Amino acid sequence: MNIQQPQGKQQWPECVGKTAEKLMQLLPYNSMVTMDYRMDRVRVLHDGNGVVQQIPHVG
């Protein structure tokens, strides 16, 4: 299966340290998620205080 990489920005390191409520699809850090790859999805993993814990990326 040949998956094409999306065009444009794929990571948002500037989000780290900001509150998750100001960002995209929000998930608590270490949440169970599906492993399917989707070019139209960005997951933002945050801690209990709503602070982003890792660089959001496409997938």
BELTA-V902507 format. One record per residue. RES is the residue in one letter. PHI is phi in degrees with one decimal (* if undefined). NEAR is the number of other C-alpha atoms within 8 Angstrom. Layout:
BEGIN
res={RES,RES}
phi={PHI,PHI}
near={NEAR,NEAR}
END
This chain:
BEGIN
res={M,N,I,Q,Q,P,Q,G,K,Q,Q,W,P,E,C,V,G,K,T,A,E,K,L,M,Q,L,L,P,Y,N,S,M,V,T,M,D,Y,R,M,D,R,V,R,V,L,H,D,G,N,G,V,V,Q,Q,I,P,H,V,G}
phi={*,-104.1,-97.4,-79.5,-74.4,-68.4,-81.8,87.5,-64.3,-124.0,-136.6,-131.6,-62.8,-68.5,-80.8,-61.9,94.2,-89.7,-74.0,-66.5,-63.4,-93.8,-114.3,-93.6,-64.8,-103.1,-138.4,-60.2,-55.5,70.9,-66.5,-77.8,-136.9,-69.7,-96.7,-67.0,-95.7,-130.0,-74.3,-101.3,-127.4,-129.1,-103.0,-117.7,-99.7,-127.8,-89.8,-63.6,-95.1,80.6,-94.1,-61.3,-107.2,-149.9,-64.5,-63.4,-149.3,-67.2,143.5}
near={2,3,4,4,5,6,4,4,5,7,8,9,7,4,10,10,7,8,11,13,7,6,9,9,7,11,9,9,8,5,6,4,4,4,4,5,5,7,8,6,7,10,12,15,14,16,10,6,6,9,12,15,10,8,11,12,10,11,10}
END
